[in-house]
Amino acid sequence: MTSTGARDSACVAIVGSGGAGALTAGSILLEAAGKAGWYGLMTRSVGPQIRGGEAAAFVRLSTHPVECIADRCDAVIAIDWRKADRFADEFALDSGSLLVGDPRGGDVPEALLRSGAATAEVPMKELAKGIEGGRPNMIALGVAAGLVGLSTELVMAVLEKRIGSKGAGAVAASRAAVEIGLDHAQRIGRPIALAAAEGAGHGRWQITGNEAAGLGAVRGGVRFAAAYPITPATELLEWLTPALAKVGGVLVQAEDELASVNMIIGSSFGGTPSLTATSGPGLALMIEALGLATASEIPIVVVDVMRAGPSTGIPTKSEQSDLNIAVHGCHGDAPHIVVAPLSVSDCVFTTQWAVHLAEAMQAPAIVLSDQFLGQTLAVIDPPAPVAFLAQRRVPDAAALAGYQRYKLAADGVSPMALPGMAAGQYTADGLTHNEKGTPSSRTSDHRDQLDKRRDKLTGFAYGDHWAQIEGDGDLVLLTWGSLTGAAREAAQRLSEAGVATRLVAPRLIAPLQVDRLQEAIAGRRVLVIEQNHSGQLYRYLRSMCDLPGEVRTLYRPGPQPIRPGEICAAAQAWRSQ
């Protein structure tokens, strides 16, 4: 709360049938709020249908940076109520919430009314019909903007930018619809008391996690990508296509996931840092090729934007359930790198770091993002640039004399000759080989190469990037990936309530930094927090290191995200026992 009594954060949802424009209205609201100086994010919740279905935009606005959805929704604005009951668990309503809907858009779902939220009616469809080219979603946008106190000028400026190319008629129709919505917000008379934004928000970015991951890849030196479209990773590929062209690179759409991962192995073998992006089902298809890249020591990056599984699961919803396959999925002993970005902003750094690690150690790297990070649109401060770039070790003239591609180097990384390099020819395949690359069935060659591939990863100096550690309390909130923002917010609340708390969020999942993790949690109570059905992180940690005696877990599957209040409640309940 601010000194004036106004809150520093508020959440508004805009919901409608698929194609009604709820997501468009939400994104315009967020952009206008960013121009007003607020921070914020918009998460999307849609059905798995290709056409139709349901859609909701959850827009959280704040006077400070935010990385998770709010505990509760202040207002739900329904273009229509049809299928809105499918979001009942996600709205998190209470008696202080407001439900605004079109009386012609169906009845308010009983599950929402049971919250005790107030209701108001705005005939969006009828009002839109009175405007030539008018659309109900623009009226919903006006209502939302009016409730949070956005100025008409800022909303109109974003409208002009977004739809100006459609002509003056489209702009005029949208302006008229927004103005009607603003007027009805005034009539409702239940403004959301959000504190005024500080500054004008100049220089901030509006970006999704998928776009941020693409930027990190390009900054890291990736110049070739091959991929097969899959929800929710496709936007990363769409962003990369023009971005790579600007820096002399290229993206190829492959016929399937098997082709895409083998294409990037071939490109990297030729000397070009390469990447593919997929989701859980696609990663499963790539596992054999990841073993090939490990055995042949060819660096590649695979971004897995996780979704609810198993099998097809819920393609449009988030879940942290691919950790097991990412860490343990390869056949045989196949050490590789697994990293996880901790926020939308951190998708830039972590993906760039993954490229660097893959190239430096000549190994596959998996980036575990998820639907929440990948498709969340956030207003953020620009992330600070980092200095490292992909640097591949190639042989010099001395190394090419009697060249041994898989020489047992002290740090496990042997120079990798490029095709066409004189005296640098070698065989790169999945067979066990000797130092020269010649296939071998000798026990000593098999053991030596297994040791080489393991030791180069475990002996690498990862620096402080391995984890985010904040605070010095006796209670540790240990989490990873997209839940870091919710855990950070919970830690702040707990500290304000007198519960000294430490946040530990590993960015490097494999190889796990066991000694450093144990040092970070030693002598403390630990609450392990994750978004999957079986506690995969907790079980992984238990298999790799000794956890303190006082350890509890908070885990459940998606699609409903774990929110800060849920984490606080779990911590407080433990403390009171």
Secondary structure as the mmCIF struct_conf table of DSSP 4:
data_model
#
loop_
_struct_conf.conf_type_id
_struct_conf.id
_struct_conf.beg_label_comp_id
_struct_conf.beg_label_asym_id
_struct_conf.beg_label_seq_id
_struct_conf.end_label_comp_id
_struct_conf.end_label_asym_id
_struct_conf.end_label_seq_id
TURN_TY1_P TURN_TY1_P1 SER A 3 THR A 4
BEND BEND1 GLY A 5 GLY A 5
STRN STRN1 ARG A 7 ARG A 7
BEND BEND2 ASP A 8 ASP A 8
STRN STRN2 SER A 9 SER A 17
TURN_TY1_P TURN_TY1_P2 GLY A 18 GLY A 19
BEND BEND3 ALA A 20 GLY A 21
HELX_RH_AL_P HELX_RH_AL_P1 ALA A 22 LYS A 35
TURN_TY1_P TURN_TY1_P3 ALA A 36 GLY A 37
STRN STRN3 TYR A 39 VAL A 46
BEND BEND4 PRO A 48 PRO A 48
BEND BEND5 ILE A 50 GLY A 53
STRN STRN4 GLU A 54 SER A 62
BEND BEND6 THR A 63 HIS A 64
BEND BEND7 CYS A 68 CYS A 68
BEND BEND8 ASP A 71 ARG A 72
BEND BEND9 ASP A 74 ASP A 74
STRN STRN5 ALA A 75 ALA A 78
BEND BEND10 ILE A 79 ILE A 79
TURN_TY1_P TURN_TY1_P4 ARG A 82 LYS A 83
HELX_RH_3T_P HELX_RH_3T_P1 ALA A 84 PHE A 87
HELX_RH_AL_P HELX_RH_AL_P2 ALA A 88 PHE A 91
TURN_TY1_P TURN_TY1_P5 SER A 95 GLY A 96
STRN STRN6 LEU A 98 GLY A 101
TURN_TY1_P TURN_TY1_P6 PRO A 103 ARG A 104
BEND BEND11 GLY A 105 GLY A 105
HELX_LH_PP_P HELX_LH_PP_P1 ASP A 107 PRO A 109
HELX_RH_AL_P HELX_RH_AL_P3 GLU A 110 LEU A 113
TURN_TY1_P TURN_TY1_P7 ARG A 114 GLY A 116
STRN STRN7 ALA A 118 GLU A 121
HELX_RH_AL_P HELX_RH_AL_P4 MET A 124 LYS A 129
TURN_TY1_P TURN_TY1_P8 GLY A 130 GLY A 130
BEND BEND12 ILE A 131 ILE A 131
TURN_TY1_P TURN_TY1_P9 GLU A 132 GLY A 133
HELX_RH_AL_P HELX_RH_AL_P5 PRO A 136 VAL A 148
TURN_TY1_P TURN_TY1_P10 GLY A 149 GLY A 149
HELX_RH_AL_P HELX_RH_AL_P6 THR A 152 ILE A 163
HELX_RH_3T_P HELX_RH_3T_P2 GLY A 164 LYS A 166
HELX_RH_AL_P HELX_RH_AL_P7 ALA A 168 ILE A 188
STRN STRN8 LEU A 194 LEU A 194
HELX_LH_PP_P HELX_LH_PP_P2 ALA A 195 ALA A 197
BEND BEND13 GLU A 198 GLY A 199
TURN_TY1_P TURN_TY1_P11 HIS A 202 GLY A 203
STRN STRN9 TRP A 205 THR A 208
HELX_RH_AL_P HELX_RH_AL_P8 GLY A 209 GLY A 220
TURN_TY1_P TURN_TY1_P12 GLY A 221 GLY A 221
STRN STRN10 PHE A 224 ALA A 227
TURN_TY1_P TURN_TY1_P13 THR A 231 ALA A 233
HELX_RH_AL_P HELX_RH_AL_P9 THR A 234 LYS A 246
TURN_TY1_P TURN_TY1_P14 VAL A 247 GLY A 248
STRN STRN11 VAL A 250 GLN A 253
BEND BEND14 GLU A 255 ASP A 256
HELX_RH_AL_P HELX_RH_AL_P10 GLU A 257 PHE A 269
TURN_TY1_P TURN_TY1_P15 GLY A 270 GLY A 271
STRN STRN12 SER A 274 THR A 278
HELX_RH_AL_P HELX_RH_AL_P11 GLY A 280 SER A 296
TURN_TY1_P TURN_TY1_P16 GLU A 297 GLU A 297
STRN STRN13 ILE A 300 MET A 306
STRN STRN14 ALA A 308 ALA A 308
BEND BEND15 PRO A 310 PRO A 310
TURN_TY1_P TURN_TY1_P17 SER A 311 THR A 312
STRN STRN15 ILE A 314 ILE A 314
TURN_TY1_P TURN_TY1_P18 PRO A 315 THR A 316
BEND BEND16 LYS A 317 LYS A 317
HELX_RH_AL_P HELX_RH_AL_P12 LEU A 323 HIS A 328
BEND BEND17 CYS A 330 ASP A 333
STRN STRN16 ILE A 337 VAL A 339
BEND BEND18 SER A 343 SER A 343
TURN_TY1_P TURN_TY1_P19 VAL A 344 SER A 345
HELX_RH_AL_P HELX_RH_AL_P13 ASP A 346 MET A 361
TURN_TY1_P TURN_TY1_P20 GLN A 362 GLN A 362
STRN STRN17 PRO A 364 ASP A 370
HELX_RH_AL_P HELX_RH_AL_P14 GLN A 371 GLN A 375
STRN STRN18 LEU A 377 ILE A 380
HELX_LH_PP_P HELX_LH_PP_P3 ASP A 381 PRO A 385
HELX_RH_AL_P HELX_RH_AL_P15 ALA A 397 LEU A 400
TURN_TY1_P TURN_TY1_P21 ALA A 401 GLY A 402
TURN_TY1_P TURN_TY1_P22 ARG A 405 TYR A 406
TURN_TY1_P TURN_TY1_P23 ALA A 410 ASP A 411
BEND BEND19 GLY A 412 GLY A 412
HELX_LH_PP_P HELX_LH_PP_P4 ALA A 417 LEU A 418
TURN_TY1_P TURN_TY1_P24 PRO A 419 GLY A 420
TURN_TY1_P TURN_TY1_P25 ALA A 422 ALA A 423
BEND BEND20 ASP A 429 LEU A 431
STRN STRN19 HIS A 433 HIS A 433
TURN_TY1_P TURN_TY1_P26 GLU A 435 LYS A 436
BEND BEND21 GLY A 437 GLY A 437
STRN STRN20 PRO A 439 PRO A 439
HELX_RH_AL_P HELX_RH_AL_P16 THR A 443 THR A 458
TURN_TY1_P TURN_TY1_P27 GLY A 459 GLY A 459
BEND BEND22 PHE A 460 PHE A 460
HELX_RH_3T_P HELX_RH_3T_P3 GLY A 463 TRP A 466
STRN STRN21 ALA A 467 GLU A 470
BEND BEND23 ASP A 474 ASP A 474
STRN STRN22 LEU A 475 LEU A 478
HELX_RH_3T_P HELX_RH_3T_P4 GLY A 481 LEU A 483
HELX_RH_AL_P HELX_RH_AL_P17 THR A 484 GLU A 496
TURN_TY1_P TURN_TY1_P28 ALA A 497 GLY A 498
STRN STRN23 THR A 501 PRO A 506
BEND BEND24 ARG A 507 ARG A 507
STRN STRN24 LEU A 508 ALA A 510
BEND BEND25 PRO A 511 PRO A 511
HELX_RH_AL_P HELX_RH_AL_P18 VAL A 514 ILE A 521
TURN_TY1_P TURN_TY1_P29 ALA A 522 GLY A 523
BEND BEND26 ARG A 524 ARG A 524
STRN STRN25 ARG A 525 GLU A 530
BEND BEND27 GLN A 531 SER A 534
HELX_RH_AL_P HELX_RH_AL_P19 GLN A 536 MET A 544
BEND BEND28 CYS A 545 CYS A 545
HELX_LH_PP_P HELX_LH_PP_P5 ASP A 546 PRO A 548
BEND BEND29 GLY A 549 GLY A 549
STRN STRN26 VAL A 551 TYR A 555
BEND BEND30 GLY A 558 GLN A 560
HELX_LH_PP_P HELX_LH_PP_P6 PRO A 561 ILE A 562
HELX_RH_AL_P HELX_RH_AL_P20 PRO A 564 SER A 576
#
